[in-house]
Amino acid sequence: MKSFHYTITERMGLHARPAALLAKAAAKYVSCITVAAGANSADAKDLIALMQLEVKYGEDVKVTIDGADEDTSCLELEELFKEIL
Protein backbone atom coordinates (compact mmCIF):
# COMPACT_ATOMS: atom_id res chain seq x y z
CA MET A 1 0.00 0.00 0.00
CA LYS A 2 1.26 3.45 -0.96
CA SER A 3 -0.08 6.85 0.01
CA PHE A 4 0.68 10.53 -0.13
CA HIS A 5 -0.76 13.75 1.24
CA TYR A 6 -1.40 16.86 -0.81
CA THR A 7 -2.65 20.32 0.12
CA ILE A 8 -4.95 21.76 -2.56
CA THR A 9 -3.42 24.91 -4.07
CA GLU A 10 -5.99 25.40 -6.86
CA ARG A 11 -8.17 28.39 -5.85
CA MET A 12 -11.35 26.62 -6.97
CA GLY A 13 -10.49 23.41 -5.13
CA LEU A 14 -11.18 19.99 -6.59
CA HIS A 15 -13.71 21.14 -9.19
CA ALA A 16 -14.97 19.41 -12.35
CA ARG A 17 -11.94 19.77 -14.63
CA PRO A 18 -9.23 18.47 -12.26
CA ALA A 19 -11.62 15.82 -10.91
CA ALA A 20 -12.19 14.56 -14.46
CA LEU A 21 -8.45 14.48 -15.16
CA LEU A 22 -7.84 12.63 -11.92
CA ALA A 23 -10.58 10.06 -12.58
CA LYS A 24 -9.28 9.48 -16.12
CA ALA A 25 -5.71 8.98 -14.87
CA ALA A 26 -6.81 6.67 -12.05
CA ALA A 27 -8.88 4.54 -14.42
CA LYS A 28 -5.70 3.41 -16.19
CA TYR A 29 -4.64 1.40 -13.14
CA VAL A 30 -5.90 -1.84 -11.61
CA SER A 31 -5.05 -0.69 -8.08
CA CYS A 32 -7.73 0.56 -5.72
CA ILE A 33 -7.18 4.34 -5.45
CA THR A 34 -8.93 6.32 -2.74
CA VAL A 35 -8.95 10.07 -2.10
CA ALA A 36 -9.80 11.06 1.49
CA ALA A 37 -10.64 14.56 2.70
CA GLY A 38 -11.51 14.90 6.36
CA ALA A 39 -13.87 12.10 7.35
CA ASN A 40 -15.02 11.47 3.75
CA SER A 41 -13.38 9.39 1.04
CA ALA A 42 -14.04 8.56 -2.60
CA ASP A 43 -12.92 6.14 -5.27
CA ALA A 44 -10.55 8.16 -7.46
CA LYS A 45 -11.95 6.45 -10.55
CA ASP A 46 -15.44 7.86 -9.86
CA LEU A 47 -15.81 11.46 -11.06
CA ILE A 48 -19.08 12.12 -9.21
CA ALA A 49 -17.72 10.73 -5.94
CA LEU A 50 -14.64 12.95 -6.24
CA MET A 51 -16.75 16.05 -6.77
CA GLN A 52 -19.00 15.14 -3.83
CA LEU A 53 -15.97 15.40 -1.55
CA GLU A 54 -16.19 19.18 -2.11
CA VAL A 55 -12.49 19.67 -1.42
CA LYS A 56 -11.69 23.37 -1.09
CA TYR A 57 -8.55 25.45 -1.51
CA GLY A 58 -6.08 24.84 1.33
CA GLU A 59 -7.56 21.51 2.40
CA ASP A 60 -5.37 18.45 2.79
CA VAL A 61 -6.21 15.20 1.01
CA LYS A 62 -4.73 11.76 1.43
CA VAL A 63 -4.45 9.51 -1.60
CA THR A 64 -4.12 5.80 -0.88
CA ILE A 65 -3.21 3.27 -3.56
CA ASP A 66 -3.35 -0.49 -3.02
CA GLY A 67 -2.74 -3.04 -5.73
CA ALA A 68 -0.45 -4.57 -8.29
CA ASP A 69 0.59 -1.30 -9.96
CA GLU A 70 0.67 0.89 -6.86
CA ASP A 71 4.28 2.04 -7.31
CA THR A 72 3.72 3.37 -10.82
CA SER A 73 0.31 4.84 -10.12
CA CYS A 74 1.48 6.57 -6.94
CA LEU A 75 4.26 8.38 -8.77
CA GLU A 76 2.04 9.45 -11.66
CA LEU A 77 -0.88 10.57 -9.50
CA GLU A 78 1.33 12.55 -7.13
CA GLU A 79 2.80 14.35 -10.14
CA LEU A 80 -0.69 14.93 -11.55
CA PHE A 81 -1.85 16.51 -8.27
CA LYS A 82 1.10 18.92 -8.43
CA GLU A 83 0.22 19.89 -12.01
CA ILE A 84 -3.55 20.36 -11.72
CA LEU A 85 -4.29 21.02 -8.05
Chimera marker file (.cmm) of the C-alpha trace (Angstrom):
<marker_set name="trace">
<marker id="1" x="0.000" y="0.000" z="0.000" r="1" g="1" b="0" radius="0.5"/>
<marker id="2" x="1.257" y="3.450" z="-0.959" r="1" g="1" b="0" radius="0.5"/>
<marker id="3" x="-0.085" y="6.848" z="0.005" r="1" g="1" b="0" radius="0.5"/>
<marker id="4" x="0.682" y="10.531" z="-0.133" r="1" g="1" b="0" radius="0.5"/>
<marker id="5" x="-0.757" y="13.752" z="1.241" r="1" g="1" b="0" radius="0.5"/>
<marker id="6" x="-1.397" y="16.855" z="-0.809" r="1" g="1" b="0" radius="0.5"/>
<marker id="7" x="-2.652" y="20.324" z="0.119" r="1" g="1" b="0" radius="0.5"/>
<marker id="8" x="-4.947" y="21.761" z="-2.561" r="1" g="1" b="0" radius="0.5"/>
<marker id="9" x="-3.420" y="24.913" z="-4.069" r="1" g="1" b="0" radius="0.5"/>
<marker id="10" x="-5.990" y="25.401" z="-6.861" r="1" g="1" b="0" radius="0.5"/>
<marker id="11" x="-8.166" y="28.388" z="-5.855" r="1" g="1" b="0" radius="0.5"/>
<marker id="12" x="-11.353" y="26.624" z="-6.968" r="1" g="1" b="0" radius="0.5"/>
<marker id="13" x="-10.491" y="23.411" z="-5.134" r="1" g="1" b="0" radius="0.5"/>
<marker id="14" x="-11.176" y="19.987" z="-6.591" r="1" g="1" b="0" radius="0.5"/>
<marker id="15" x="-13.706" y="21.144" z="-9.190" r="1" g="1" b="0" radius="0.5"/>
<marker id="16" x="-14.970" y="19.414" z="-12.350" r="1" g="1" b="0" radius="0.5"/>
<marker id="17" x="-11.940" y="19.772" z="-14.626" r="1" g="1" b="0" radius="0.5"/>
<marker id="18" x="-9.234" y="18.468" z="-12.257" r="1" g="1" b="0" radius="0.5"/>
<marker id="19" x="-11.620" y="15.820" z="-10.906" r="1" g="1" b="0" radius="0.5"/>
<marker id="20" x="-12.192" y="14.557" z="-14.455" r="1" g="1" b="0" radius="0.5"/>
<marker id="21" x="-8.455" y="14.484" z="-15.165" r="1" g="1" b="0" radius="0.5"/>
<marker id="22" x="-7.838" y="12.627" z="-11.920" r="1" g="1" b="0" radius="0.5"/>
<marker id="23" x="-10.580" y="10.062" z="-12.580" r="1" g="1" b="0" radius="0.5"/>
<marker id="24" x="-9.277" y="9.482" z="-16.117" r="1" g="1" b="0" radius="0.5"/>
<marker id="25" x="-5.707" y="8.982" z="-14.870" r="1" g="1" b="0" radius="0.5"/>
<marker id="26" x="-6.810" y="6.672" z="-12.046" r="1" g="1" b="0" radius="0.5"/>
<marker id="27" x="-8.885" y="4.542" z="-14.425" r="1" g="1" b="0" radius="0.5"/>
<marker id="28" x="-5.699" y="3.412" z="-16.189" r="1" g="1" b="0" radius="0.5"/>
<marker id="29" x="-4.639" y="1.403" z="-13.139" r="1" g="1" b="0" radius="0.5"/>
<marker id="30" x="-5.896" y="-1.835" z="-11.611" r="1" g="1" b="0" radius="0.5"/>
<marker id="31" x="-5.046" y="-0.691" z="-8.082" r="1" g="1" b="0" radius="0.5"/>
<marker id="32" x="-7.730" y="0.562" z="-5.720" r="1" g="1" b="0" radius="0.5"/>
<marker id="33" x="-7.184" y="4.341" z="-5.454" r="1" g="1" b="0" radius="0.5"/>
<marker id="34" x="-8.932" y="6.323" z="-2.735" r="1" g="1" b="0" radius="0.5"/>
<marker id="35" x="-8.951" y="10.071" z="-2.100" r="1" g="1" b="0" radius="0.5"/>
<marker id="36" x="-9.799" y="11.062" z="1.485" r="1" g="1" b="0" radius="0.5"/>
<marker id="37" x="-10.642" y="14.558" z="2.697" r="1" g="1" b="0" radius="0.5"/>
<marker id="38" x="-11.515" y="14.899" z="6.362" r="1" g="1" b="0" radius="0.5"/>
<marker id="39" x="-13.875" y="12.105" z="7.350" r="1" g="1" b="0" radius="0.5"/>
<marker id="40" x="-15.017" y="11.467" z="3.750" r="1" g="1" b="0" radius="0.5"/>
<marker id="41" x="-13.383" y="9.390" z="1.035" r="1" g="1" b="0" radius="0.5"/>
<marker id="42" x="-14.041" y="8.558" z="-2.602" r="1" g="1" b="0" radius="0.5"/>
<marker id="43" x="-12.924" y="6.137" z="-5.268" r="1" g="1" b="0" radius="0.5"/>
<marker id="44" x="-10.546" y="8.164" z="-7.459" r="1" g="1" b="0" radius="0.5"/>
<marker id="45" x="-11.952" y="6.452" z="-10.549" r="1" g="1" b="0" radius="0.5"/>
<marker id="46" x="-15.437" y="7.857" z="-9.858" r="1" g="1" b="0" radius="0.5"/>
<marker id="47" x="-15.813" y="11.460" z="-11.055" r="1" g="1" b="0" radius="0.5"/>
<marker id="48" x="-19.076" y="12.116" z="-9.210" r="1" g="1" b="0" radius="0.5"/>
<marker id="49" x="-17.717" y="10.729" z="-5.936" r="1" g="1" b="0" radius="0.5"/>
<marker id="50" x="-14.638" y="12.951" z="-6.240" r="1" g="1" b="0" radius="0.5"/>
<marker id="51" x="-16.749" y="16.047" z="-6.772" r="1" g="1" b="0" radius="0.5"/>
<marker id="52" x="-18.999" y="15.138" z="-3.833" r="1" g="1" b="0" radius="0.5"/>
<marker id="53" x="-15.968" y="15.404" z="-1.548" r="1" g="1" b="0" radius="0.5"/>
<marker id="54" x="-16.195" y="19.180" z="-2.115" r="1" g="1" b="0" radius="0.5"/>
<marker id="55" x="-12.493" y="19.671" z="-1.422" r="1" g="1" b="0" radius="0.5"/>
<marker id="56" x="-11.690" y="23.369" z="-1.092" r="1" g="1" b="0" radius="0.5"/>
<marker id="57" x="-8.552" y="25.452" z="-1.509" r="1" g="1" b="0" radius="0.5"/>
<marker id="58" x="-6.081" y="24.841" z="1.328" r="1" g="1" b="0" radius="0.5"/>
<marker id="59" x="-7.562" y="21.512" z="2.402" r="1" g="1" b="0" radius="0.5"/>
<marker id="60" x="-5.374" y="18.448" z="2.788" r="1" g="1" b="0" radius="0.5"/>
<marker id="61" x="-6.212" y="15.204" z="1.010" r="1" g="1" b="0" radius="0.5"/>
<marker id="62" x="-4.734" y="11.762" z="1.430" r="1" g="1" b="0" radius="0.5"/>
<marker id="63" x="-4.446" y="9.512" z="-1.603" r="1" g="1" b="0" radius="0.5"/>
<marker id="64" x="-4.117" y="5.801" z="-0.879" r="1" g="1" b="0" radius="0.5"/>
<marker id="65" x="-3.208" y="3.272" z="-3.559" r="1" g="1" b="0" radius="0.5"/>
<marker id="66" x="-3.353" y="-0.485" z="-3.023" r="1" g="1" b="0" radius="0.5"/>
<marker id="67" x="-2.738" y="-3.042" z="-5.726" r="1" g="1" b="0" radius="0.5"/>
<marker id="68" x="-0.447" y="-4.571" z="-8.286" r="1" g="1" b="0" radius="0.5"/>
<marker id="69" x="0.594" y="-1.302" z="-9.963" r="1" g="1" b="0" radius="0.5"/>
<marker id="70" x="0.675" y="0.894" z="-6.855" r="1" g="1" b="0" radius="0.5"/>
<marker id="71" x="4.276" y="2.041" z="-7.312" r="1" g="1" b="0" radius="0.5"/>
<marker id="72" x="3.722" y="3.371" z="-10.822" r="1" g="1" b="0" radius="0.5"/>
<marker id="73" x="0.311" y="4.841" z="-10.120" r="1" g="1" b="0" radius="0.5"/>
<marker id="74" x="1.476" y="6.572" z="-6.937" r="1" g="1" b="0" radius="0.5"/>
<marker id="75" x="4.259" y="8.383" z="-8.771" r="1" g="1" b="0" radius="0.5"/>
<marker id="76" x="2.036" y="9.454" z="-11.659" r="1" g="1" b="0" radius="0.5"/>
<marker id="77" x="-0.877" y="10.571" z="-9.502" r="1" g="1" b="0" radius="0.5"/>
<marker id="78" x="1.326" y="12.550" z="-7.131" r="1" g="1" b="0" radius="0.5"/>
<marker id="79" x="2.797" y="14.353" z="-10.138" r="1" g="1" b="0" radius="0.5"/>
<marker id="80" x="-0.691" y="14.933" z="-11.551" r="1" g="1" b="0" radius="0.5"/>
<marker id="81" x="-1.852" y="16.509" z="-8.268" r="1" g="1" b="0" radius="0.5"/>
<marker id="82" x="1.097" y="18.918" z="-8.428" r="1" g="1" b="0" radius="0.5"/>
<marker id="83" x="0.215" y="19.891" z="-12.008" r="1" g="1" b="0" radius="0.5"/>
<marker id="84" x="-3.546" y="20.356" z="-11.721" r="1" g="1" b="0" radius="0.5"/>
<marker id="85" x="-4.290" y="21.024" z="-8.047" r="1" g="1" b="0" radius="0.5"/>
<link id1="1" id2="2" r="1" g="1" b="0" radius="0.2"/>
<link id1="2" id2="3" r="1" g="1" b="0" radius="0.2"/>
<link id1="3" id2="4" r="1" g="1" b="0" radius="0.2"/>
<link id1="4" id2="5" r="1" g="1" b="0" radius="0.2"/>
<link id1="5" id2="6" r="1" g="1" b="0" radius="0.2"/>
<link id1="6" id2="7" r="1" g="1" b="0" radius="0.2"/>
<link id1="7" id2="8" r="1" g="1" b="0" radius="0.2"/>
<link id1="8" id2="9" r="1" g="1" b="0" radius="0.2"/>
<link id1="9" id2="10" r="1" g="1" b="0" radius="0.2"/>
<link id1="10" id2="11" r="1" g="1" b="0" radius="0.2"/>
<link id1="11" id2="12" r="1" g="1" b="0" radius="0.2"/>
<link id1="12" id2="13" r="1" g="1" b="0" radius="0.2"/>
<link id1="13" id2="14" r="1" g="1" b="0" radius="0.2"/>
<link id1="14" id2="15" r="1" g="1" b="0" radius="0.2"/>
<link id1="15" id2="16" r="1" g="1" b="0" radius="0.2"/>
<link id1="16" id2="17" r="1" g="1" b="0" radius="0.2"/>
<link id1="17" id2="18" r="1" g="1" b="0" radius="0.2"/>
<link id1="18" id2="19" r="1" g="1" b="0" radius="0.2"/>
<link id1="19" id2="20" r="1" g="1" b="0" radius="0.2"/>
<link id1="20" id2="21" r="1" g="1" b="0" radius="0.2"/>
<link id1="21" id2="22" r="1" g="1" b="0" radius="0.2"/>
<link id1="22" id2="23" r="1" g="1" b="0" radius="0.2"/>
<link id1="23" id2="24" r="1" g="1" b="0" radius="0.2"/>
<link id1="24" id2="25" r="1" g="1" b="0" radius="0.2"/>
<link id1="25" id2="26" r="1" g="1" b="0" radius="0.2"/>
<link id1="26" id2="27" r="1" g="1" b="0" radius="0.2"/>
<link id1="27" id2="28" r="1" g="1" b="0" radius="0.2"/>
<link id1="28" id2="29" r="1" g="1" b="0" radius="0.2"/>
<link id1="29" id2="30" r="1" g="1" b="0" radius="0.2"/>
<link id1="30" id2="31" r="1" g="1" b="0" radius="0.2"/>
<link id1="31" id2="32" r="1" g="1" b="0" radius="0.2"/>
<link id1="32" id2="33" r="1" g="1" b="0" radius="0.2"/>
<link id1="33" id2="34" r="1" g="1" b="0" radius="0.2"/>
<link id1="34" id2="35" r="1" g="1" b="0" radius="0.2"/>
<link id1="35" id2="36" r="1" g="1" b="0" radius="0.2"/>
<link id1="36" id2="37" r="1" g="1" b="0" radius="0.2"/>
<link id1="37" id2="38" r="1" g="1" b="0" radius="0.2"/>
<link id1="38" id2="39" r="1" g="1" b="0" radius="0.2"/>
<link id1="39" id2="40" r="1" g="1" b="0" radius="0.2"/>
<link id1="40" id2="41" r="1" g="1" b="0" radius="0.2"/>
<link id1="41" id2="42" r="1" g="1" b="0" radius="0.2"/>
<link id1="42" id2="43" r="1" g="1" b="0" radius="0.2"/>
<link id1="43" id2="44" r="1" g="1" b="0" radius="0.2"/>
<link id1="44" id2="45" r="1" g="1" b="0" radius="0.2"/>
<link id1="45" id2="46" r="1" g="1" b="0" radius="0.2"/>
<link id1="46" id2="47" r="1" g="1" b="0" radius="0.2"/>
<link id1="47" id2="48" r="1" g="1" b="0" radius="0.2"/>
<link id1="48" id2="49" r="1" g="1" b="0" radius="0.2"/>
<link id1="49" id2="50" r="1" g="1" b="0" radius="0.2"/>
<link id1="50" id2="51" r="1" g="1" b="0" radius="0.2"/>
<link id1="51" id2="52" r="1" g="1" b="0" radius="0.2"/>
<link id1="52" id2="53" r="1" g="1" b="0" radius="0.2"/>
<link id1="53" id2="54" r="1" g="1" b="0" radius="0.2"/>
<link id1="54" id2="55" r="1" g="1" b="0" radius="0.2"/>
<link id1="55" id2="56" r="1" g="1" b="0" radius="0.2"/>
<link id1="56" id2="57" r="1" g="1" b="0" radius="0.2"/>
<link id1="57" id2="58" r="1" g="1" b="0" radius="0.2"/>
<link id1="58" id2="59" r="1" g="1" b="0" radius="0.2"/>
<link id1="59" id2="60" r="1" g="1" b="0" radius="0.2"/>
<link id1="60" id2="61" r="1" g="1" b="0" radius="0.2"/>
<link id1="61" id2="62" r="1" g="1" b="0" radius="0.2"/>
<link id1="62" id2="63" r="1" g="1" b="0" radius="0.2"/>
<link id1="63" id2="64" r="1" g="1" b="0" radius="0.2"/>
<link id1="64" id2="65" r="1" g="1" b="0" radius="0.2"/>
<link id1="65" id2="66" r="1" g="1" b="0" radius="0.2"/>
<link id1="66" id2="67" r="1" g="1" b="0" radius="0.2"/>
<link id1="67" id2="68" r="1" g="1" b="0" radius="0.2"/>
<link id1="68" id2="69" r="1" g="1" b="0" radius="0.2"/>
<link id1="69" id2="70" r="1" g="1" b="0" radius="0.2"/>
<link id1="70" id2="71" r="1" g="1" b="0" radius="0.2"/>
<link id1="71" id2="72" r="1" g="1" b="0" radius="0.2"/>
<link id1="72" id2="73" r="1" g="1" b="0" radius="0.2"/>
<link id1="73" id2="74" r="1" g="1" b="0" radius="0.2"/>
<link id1="74" id2="75" r="1" g="1" b="0" radius="0.2"/>
<link id1="75" id2="76" r="1" g="1" b="0" radius="0.2"/>
<link id1="76" id2="77" r="1" g="1" b="0" radius="0.2"/>
<link id1="77" id2="78" r="1" g="1" b="0" radius="0.2"/>
<link id1="78" id2="79" r="1" g="1" b="0" radius="0.2"/>
<link id1="79" id2="80" r="1" g="1" b="0" radius="0.2"/>
<link id1="80" id2="81" r="1" g="1" b="0" radius="0.2"/>
<link id1="81" id2="82" r="1" g="1" b="0" radius="0.2"/>
<link id1="82" id2="83" r="1" g="1" b="0" radius="0.2"/>
<link id1="83" id2="84" r="1" g="1" b="0" radius="0.2"/>
<link id1="84" id2="85" r="1" g="1" b="0" radius="0.2"/>
</marker_set>
